[in-house]
Amino acid sequence: MSSDFQFAMPEPGITGVLDILAVAFLIYQLVLIVRGTRAAHILTGIVAVAAVYQVAVFANLEVLRSLLASLIPLVPIALIVLFQSEVRRTLGRLGRRRLFGGYQRPESTDEILLALESMSRDKTGALIVLERDMGLRTFIESGVPLDSRVARDLILTIFMPGTALHDGAAIIQKDRIAAAACFLPLSVNPNISSKMGTRHRAAIGITEETDCMALVVSEETGAISIALRGALERNVTKEQVDRRIYEHFGVWKKTFDEVAEQQAGEKLAEGEARAALIEGGE
């Protein structure tokens, strides 16, 4: 009895170990890509079909084996169709990943944090998207172009209830508000609670397809949430948002205690310098 699939095992040695580690790494990356998405269920179904095929081979069930074998040539096309969003997202991240240097923290972060704090206090619903490396031009074109400097008052005006730009997302591109009232793809992740609102689903959806960060303010509770890589972190503080922005854009940030210590040292040095000048004048 022979199988239609025969895998050549690597020879023992350094090359074999590297070969196995490379395959294990690829499998691990595949799991990370599909984890928590609808692709995970599809992949589980594919594995189940493969298991049934192996059972048919070993049990000599020729009719079942022939039926499943006839479907094998269609598998590559089916995988591309079923996993198109995951493949597009992964290739986009690989193609746009920077080889040297990190990312820069957006200069507009302080204005965004002030706006989030105000909207959270007033329970004003908002959805702000921070572009990283993958372009968001398609989504920017779906909204109202602004190309304005990021400012707290402007963000509050955009999301003021009753205004024309209130619904939809504001997309920040290179420290400028590129557009407002933008339409974003809603996540279809089956693991998301059905009670989650449209803003939160849109925030998760856009981060599933791109490497951006989405900030959400709930108009019901005023809670701030962060969407990143298809996951949602809820009920975060302004300080946590600041830290997540630093981490996401790959820039190290001093802690608040370190900043306070540095400022105290600068004031002390300035005072000593003034005292020295006074003594010199006398």
C-alpha positions as CSV (number, residue, x, y, z in Angstrom):
1,M,0.0,0.0,0.0
2,S,1.5,3.3,-1.0
3,S,0.5,6.9,-0.2
4,D,0.1,9.7,-2.6
5,F,2.0,11.9,-0.3
6,Q,5.6,11.1,0.6
7,F,7.6,13.5,2.7
8,A,11.4,13.3,2.7
9,M,12.7,13.7,6.2
10,P,16.0,15.7,6.6
11,E,19.2,13.8,7.4
12,P,20.4,14.1,11.0
13,G,22.9,16.9,11.5
14,I,23.1,20.6,11.5
15,T,21.3,21.0,8.2
16,G,18.5,18.7,9.3
17,V,18.1,20.6,12.6
18,L,17.9,24.0,10.7
19,D,15.4,22.5,8.3
20,I,13.2,21.4,11.1
21,L,13.5,24.7,12.9
22,A,12.6,26.6,9.8
23,V,9.5,24.5,9.3
24,A,8.5,24.9,12.9
25,F,8.9,28.7,12.6
26,L,6.7,28.8,9.5
27,I,4.0,26.7,11.3
28,Y,4.2,29.0,14.3
29,Q,3.8,32.1,12.2
30,L,0.8,30.5,10.4
31,V,-0.8,29.9,13.8
32,L,-0.2,33.5,14.8
33,I,-1.8,34.8,11.6
34,V,-5.0,32.7,11.8
35,R,-5.4,32.6,15.6
36,G,-8.6,34.2,16.7
37,T,-9.9,34.7,13.1
38,R,-12.4,32.8,10.9
39,A,-9.4,31.4,9.1
40,A,-8.7,29.3,12.1
41,H,-11.9,27.4,11.7
42,I,-11.3,26.9,8.0
43,L,-7.8,25.6,8.7
44,T,-9.2,23.2,11.2
45,G,-11.6,21.9,8.6
46,I,-8.7,21.4,6.1
47,V,-6.7,19.5,8.7
48,A,-9.8,17.3,9.3
49,V,-10.2,16.5,5.6
50,A,-6.5,15.6,5.4
51,A,-6.9,13.3,8.4
52,V,-9.9,11.6,6.7
53,Y,-7.8,11.2,3.6
54,Q,-5.0,9.4,5.5
55,V,-7.6,7.1,7.2
56,A,-8.9,6.3,3.7
57,V,-5.4,5.4,2.5
58,F,-4.5,3.2,5.4
59,A,-8.0,1.5,5.5
60,N,-7.8,1.0,1.7
61,L,-11.1,2.9,1.1
62,E,-10.4,3.5,-2.6
63,V,-13.7,5.3,-3.4
64,L,-13.2,7.8,-0.6
65,R,-9.5,8.2,-1.3
66,S,-10.1,8.8,-5.0
67,L,-12.8,11.4,-4.2
68,L,-10.5,13.3,-1.9
69,A,-7.5,12.9,-4.2
70,S,-9.5,14.5,-7.0
71,L,-9.9,17.6,-4.9
72,I,-6.2,18.0,-4.2
73,P,-5.4,20.1,-7.3
74,L,-8.0,22.6,-6.2
75,V,-6.6,23.1,-2.8
76,P,-4.0,25.9,-3.6
77,I,-6.7,28.0,-5.3
78,A,-9.1,27.4,-2.5
79,L,-6.5,28.4,0.1
80,I,-5.8,31.7,-1.8
81,V,-9.5,32.5,-2.0
82,L,-10.3,31.6,1.6
83,F,-7.2,33.2,3.2
84,Q,-6.9,36.2,0.9
85,S,-7.3,38.8,3.7
86,E,-4.7,37.0,5.9
87,V,-2.3,36.6,3.0
88,R,-2.7,40.2,1.9
89,R,-2.1,41.5,5.4
90,T,0.9,39.3,6.0
91,L,2.6,40.1,2.7
92,G,1.9,43.8,3.2
93,R,3.6,43.8,6.6
94,L,6.6,41.9,5.3
95,G,7.0,44.2,2.3
96,R,6.7,47.4,4.3
97,R,8.8,46.3,7.3
98,R,11.8,48.6,7.9
99,L,15.1,47.0,8.1
100,F,17.0,49.7,9.8
101,G,15.9,52.0,12.6
102,G,12.6,52.1,14.5
103,Y,9.5,54.1,14.1
104,Q,8.9,57.6,15.4
105,R,6.3,58.5,17.9
106,P,3.7,60.8,16.3
107,E,4.3,64.4,17.4
108,S,0.5,64.8,17.6
109,T,0.3,62.3,20.4
110,D,-0.2,64.9,23.2
111,E,-3.1,66.5,21.3
112,I,-4.7,63.1,20.8
113,L,-4.4,62.2,24.4
114,L,-5.9,65.5,25.5
115,A,-8.8,65.0,23.1
116,L,-9.3,61.4,24.3
117,E,-9.4,62.5,28.0
118,S,-12.0,65.2,27.2
119,M,-14.2,62.9,25.1
120,S,-14.0,60.1,27.7
121,R,-15.1,62.5,30.4
122,D,-18.0,63.8,28.3
123,K,-18.9,60.3,26.9
124,T,-18.4,61.4,23.3
125,G,-18.1,58.5,20.9
126,A,-15.0,58.6,18.7
127,L,-12.8,56.5,16.5
128,I,-9.3,57.6,15.6
129,V,-6.9,55.7,13.4
130,L,-3.1,56.2,13.5
131,E,-1.4,55.1,10.3
132,R,1.9,53.4,10.7
133,D,3.6,51.9,7.6
134,M,0.8,50.3,5.6
135,G,-1.0,53.1,3.6
136,L,-4.6,53.8,4.4
137,R,-5.3,55.7,1.2
138,T,-8.3,53.5,0.3
139,F,-10.0,54.3,3.6
140,I,-9.0,58.0,3.5
141,E,-10.7,58.4,0.1
142,S,-13.9,57.0,1.6
143,G,-14.2,60.0,4.0
144,V,-14.1,63.8,3.9
145,P,-10.5,65.0,3.2
146,L,-9.2,67.5,5.7
147,D,-5.4,67.5,5.6
148,S,-5.3,69.5,8.8
149,R,-2.9,69.9,11.7
150,V,-3.8,67.6,14.6
151,A,-5.2,69.7,17.4
152,R,-7.3,68.8,20.4
153,D,-10.1,71.3,19.6
154,L,-10.3,70.1,16.0
155,I,-10.7,66.4,17.1
156,L,-13.4,67.5,19.6
157,T,-15.2,69.4,16.8
158,I,-15.1,66.4,14.5
159,F,-16.7,64.0,16.9
160,M,-19.2,66.5,18.4
161,P,-22.6,64.8,18.4
162,G,-24.8,66.0,15.6
163,T,-22.1,67.2,13.3
164,A,-21.7,65.8,9.7
165,L,-18.3,64.2,10.5
166,H,-19.3,62.6,13.8
167,D,-20.0,59.2,12.3
168,G,-17.0,57.3,10.9
169,A,-13.3,57.4,11.7
170,A,-10.8,60.1,11.7
171,I,-7.5,58.9,10.1
172,I,-4.2,60.6,11.2
173,Q,-1.4,60.3,8.6
174,K,2.0,61.7,9.3
175,D,0.8,64.0,12.1
176,R,-2.0,65.4,10.1
177,I,-5.7,64.6,10.1
178,A,-6.0,63.2,6.5
179,A,-9.8,62.7,6.6
180,A,-12.8,62.3,8.8
181,A,-16.1,60.3,8.5
182,C,-14.1,57.5,6.9
183,F,-15.7,54.0,6.4
184,L,-13.7,51.1,7.9
185,P,-14.1,47.4,7.4
186,L,-16.0,45.6,10.2
187,S,-14.4,42.6,11.7
188,V,-16.1,39.3,11.1
189,N,-14.2,37.5,13.8
190,P,-16.7,35.0,15.3
191,N,-15.0,35.3,18.7
192,I,-16.1,39.0,19.1
193,S,-19.0,39.5,21.4
194,S,-22.3,40.3,19.6
195,K,-22.8,43.1,22.1
196,M,-19.8,45.0,20.8
197,G,-20.7,48.2,18.9
198,T,-19.9,49.3,15.3
199,R,-17.0,51.5,16.3
200,H,-15.2,48.8,18.2
201,R,-15.8,46.3,15.3
202,A,-14.5,48.8,12.8
203,A,-11.4,49.4,15.0
204,I,-10.7,45.7,15.1
205,G,-11.4,45.3,11.4
206,I,-9.0,48.0,10.2
207,T,-6.2,46.6,12.5
208,E,-6.8,43.1,11.1
209,E,-5.9,44.3,7.6
210,T,-3.2,46.9,8.3
211,D,-0.6,47.7,10.9
212,C,-2.3,50.8,12.2
213,M,-3.5,51.5,15.7
214,A,-7.2,52.5,16.4
215,L,-8.4,54.4,19.4
216,V,-12.0,54.2,20.4
217,V,-14.1,56.1,22.9
218,S,-17.4,54.6,23.9
219,E,-20.4,57.0,23.9
220,E,-22.2,54.8,26.4
221,T,-19.5,54.5,29.1
222,G,-16.8,56.9,28.0
223,A,-14.3,54.0,28.2
224,I,-11.2,54.2,26.0
225,S,-10.2,51.2,24.0
226,I,-7.1,50.3,21.9
227,A,-7.3,48.1,18.8
228,L,-4.1,46.6,17.6
229,R,-3.3,43.6,15.4
230,G,-6.9,42.5,15.5
231,A,-7.2,42.5,19.3
232,L,-9.0,45.0,21.5
233,E,-7.8,46.3,24.9
234,R,-10.6,47.9,26.8
235,N,-10.9,50.4,29.6
236,V,-7.4,51.8,29.3
237,T,-6.1,55.1,30.8
238,K,-4.6,58.0,29.1
239,E,-1.2,56.9,30.3
240,Q,-1.7,53.4,29.0
241,V,-2.6,54.9,25.6
242,D,0.5,57.0,25.6
243,R,2.6,53.9,26.4
244,R,1.0,51.8,23.7
245,I,1.6,54.4,21.1
246,Y,5.3,54.5,22.1
247,E,5.5,50.7,22.0
248,H,3.6,50.4,18.7
249,F,5.8,52.9,16.9
250,G,8.9,51.4,18.3
251,V,10.2,54.3,20.4
252,W,11.6,54.0,23.9
253,K,10.0,56.3,26.4
254,K,11.2,57.4,29.8
255,T,8.9,56.7,32.7
256,F,7.1,59.5,34.4
257,D,9.5,59.2,37.4
258,E,12.5,59.4,35.2
259,V,11.1,62.5,33.4
260,A,10.3,64.2,36.8
261,E,13.8,63.3,38.0
262,Q,15.4,64.8,34.9
263,Q,13.3,68.0,35.2
264,A,14.3,68.4,38.8
265,G,17.9,67.9,37.9
266,E,17.7,70.5,35.2
267,K,16.1,73.0,37.6
268,L,18.8,72.3,40.2
269,A,21.5,72.8,37.6
270,E,19.9,76.0,36.4
271,G,19.7,77.3,40.0
272,E,23.4,76.5,40.6
273,A,24.3,78.3,37.4
274,R,22.4,81.4,38.5
275,A,24.0,81.4,41.9
276,A,27.5,81.1,40.4
277,L,26.7,84.1,38.1
278,I,25.6,86.1,41.1
279,E,28.7,85.3,43.1
280,G,30.9,86.1,40.1
281,G,29.2,89.5,39.8
282,E,29.8,90.4,43.4
